[in-house]
């Protein structure tokens, strides 16, 4: 069985004006292009309450780094009080969305994801030795990369929402 270690967990919140479909596309494209993750949508739930929507989205992205290591990033979006509003931009009325967004992200480093070292006790011993004495700096390097990618995603999402809100 693969050994999974969650090494990053954070969230961001924003309340303001943005266009949800553009924000959704920006986040997806950023994850795929910048981190080279294979992203799948595990959940998309939309609830209408009057003229407002509640949206819950869960994505899982993964990428094999080596034959032994794999990154897994889980992103959860909670959008509340999302409604359509008209604003003036360059003396033209345009339709945008107003609402509250919360994004939670976790980053997990998966070791021995194919379970190659799980077949017997001797192989488990070899895996422990390998991780403790041969590749500890490599493990640290992969952990730092995963933390950096996940943190940068949150920063980019927040910057996008801040920029959209100031237009």
Secondary structure, DSSP 8 states (H G I E B T S, - for coil): --EEEEEEEEEEEEEEEE-HHHHHHHHHHHHHHHH--EEEEEEEEEEEETTEEEEEEEEEEEEE-SSSEEEEEEEEEEEEEEEEEEEEETTEEEEEEEEEEEEEEEEEEEESTT-TT-SSHHHHHHHHHIIIIISHHHHHHHHHHHHHHHHHHHHHHHHHHHHHHH-
